[in-house]
Amino acid sequence: MRRETFIRILTAIKLVSNNVSVVENFNNKALVTVRVPEIAGDSPKQFRSLRKVLSYCSYFSVRAEAGELVVTLEFNWM
């Protein structure tokens, strides 16, 4: 994945939640942690967007913690 694509994805994630942590350029990887109360896909467009973000990830994890969801996404780029 190119870095420009990652920046576009990160901008879209920040529109959903303002509680986003990012660690970039760790051996050409980026680790993104998002804390959200819930993940809801109400429309086909939202489902497609979520699938597209997950297709760019090399690793993802979703876990419950203190009444919210912690989503961890790892991206690799060249």
Phi, psi and omega in degrees: 000143177276155181297324179298322177296318178299318180297319177298316179296316180297320178298318178294320178297320180292339174289331181278320183218137176266007178253072185238130174247139182227132170241115185252160171057044174257094185057048181059036177229160173227135178247122182242128176242127182238132176249119181225151178290328179200160173241117181231130175251100184271340184227161177301328179294320178294320177298316178298318180296317179295316177298321181294317178298316180293331178290334177279342183283145171268342179203142171214154180214139176233123179218151178273138180205117175052049175077013177215168178261136175250114181254121178248125181237136176242131181241140172249143172222164184266000000 
